[in-house]
Amino acid sequence: MGKLNDKFQQYVRIMRIAKKPGSHEFKTILKVTGLGIFLIGFLGFIIKLLARLF
């Protein structure tokens, strides 16, 4: 039971330290994530297109 209580205390400590991202930081994260998803999808499309052509 002690290990579980210690782990819970660690989670509580992290939640106290953590903060929500600001508006600018959130928009930046959103742009970077969206760009990454787009690039991975585009790369998959190109690979599939090349596989069909050859």
Secondary structure by P-SEA (a helix, b strand, c coil): caaaaaaaaaaaaaaaacccccaaaaaaaaaaaaaaaaaaaaaaaaaaaaaaac
